[in-house]
Amino acid sequence: MTEKSTKLIESNQYTFFVNIKLNKKQIKNILESLYKVNIISVNTYNPPKKRKRFSQFEGYKTNYKKAIIKIPPSQSITILPKN
């Protein structure tokens, strides 16, 4: 949960880390069946790989994909329990 993702929740947009190989339709189908909500739109983001150096060895961090979904204002997703 980042500061940006908590601000997006106020406008009914939720951020998820998803598998790199999934496309927007697959992400939409999975999240609709998992959370029982109607999804209006799905935006994805593939950030560039970051270089990592450990002693004399150099490599890259593992890559990831972010998906930002938008749902209708009448629905919501409970991510963290209030207790």
C-alpha positions as CSV (number, residue, x, y, z in Angstrom):
1,M,0.0,0.0,0.0
2,T,1.7,3.2,-1.2
3,E,0.5,6.7,-0.7
4,K,-0.6,6.9,-4.3
5,S,-2.6,3.7,-4.1
6,T,-4.4,4.9,-1.0
7,K,-5.4,8.2,-2.8
8,L,-6.7,6.2,-5.7
9,I,-9.0,4.2,-3.5
10,E,-10.9,7.4,-2.8
11,S,-11.8,7.5,-6.5
12,N,-12.7,3.8,-6.6
13,Q,-9.4,2.7,-8.2
14,Y,-7.4,-0.2,-6.8
15,T,-3.8,-1.2,-7.5
16,F,-2.7,-4.8,-7.8
17,F,0.6,-6.5,-8.7
18,V,-0.1,-9.2,-11.3
19,N,1.7,-11.8,-13.4
20,I,3.7,-10.3,-16.3
21,K,2.1,-12.7,-18.8
22,L,-1.5,-11.7,-18.1
23,N,-3.3,-9.3,-20.4
24,K,-6.1,-6.8,-19.5
25,K,-9.0,-9.2,-20.3
26,Q,-7.5,-12.0,-18.2
27,I,-6.8,-9.6,-15.3
28,K,-10.4,-8.3,-15.5
29,N,-11.9,-11.8,-15.5
30,I,-9.8,-12.9,-12.6
31,L,-10.5,-9.9,-10.4
32,E,-14.2,-9.9,-11.2
33,S,-14.6,-13.5,-10.1
34,L,-12.3,-13.1,-7.1
35,Y,-13.9,-9.9,-5.6
36,K,-17.4,-10.1,-7.1
37,V,-17.4,-6.6,-8.6
38,N,-17.9,-5.1,-12.0
39,I,-14.8,-3.6,-13.4
40,I,-15.1,-0.5,-15.7
41,S,-11.5,-0.3,-16.9
42,V,-8.1,-1.9,-16.4
43,N,-4.8,0.0,-16.8
44,T,-1.5,-1.8,-16.7
45,Y,2.0,-0.6,-16.2
46,N,5.4,-2.4,-16.8
47,P,8.1,-0.4,-15.1
48,P,11.6,-0.8,-16.5
49,K,14.0,-3.3,-14.8
50,K,16.4,-1.9,-12.2
51,R,20.0,-2.8,-12.1
52,K,21.3,-4.4,-9.0
53,R,24.9,-4.9,-8.0
54,F,26.2,-7.2,-5.4
55,S,30.0,-7.1,-4.9
56,Q,31.5,-7.9,-8.3
57,F,28.3,-9.4,-9.7
58,E,25.8,-7.3,-11.6
59,G,22.2,-8.2,-12.5
60,Y,18.6,-7.0,-12.6
61,K,15.8,-7.1,-10.1
62,T,12.8,-9.2,-11.0
63,N,10.3,-7.5,-13.2
64,Y,6.7,-7.0,-12.2
65,K,3.4,-5.6,-13.7
66,K,1.0,-3.3,-12.0
67,A,-2.7,-3.2,-12.8
68,I,-5.0,-0.3,-11.8
69,I,-8.7,-1.2,-11.9
70,K,-11.6,1.2,-11.8
71,I,-15.0,0.1,-10.4
72,P,-18.4,1.8,-10.1
73,P,-18.9,4.2,-7.1
74,S,-21.7,2.0,-5.7
75,Q,-19.2,-0.9,-5.2
76,S,-16.1,-1.3,-3.1
77,I,-13.3,-3.9,-2.3
78,T,-12.3,-4.6,1.2
79,I,-8.6,-5.1,1.1
80,L,-7.6,-4.6,4.7
81,P,-9.8,-5.5,7.6
82,K,-10.8,-2.6,9.9
83,N,-9.9,-4.4,13.1
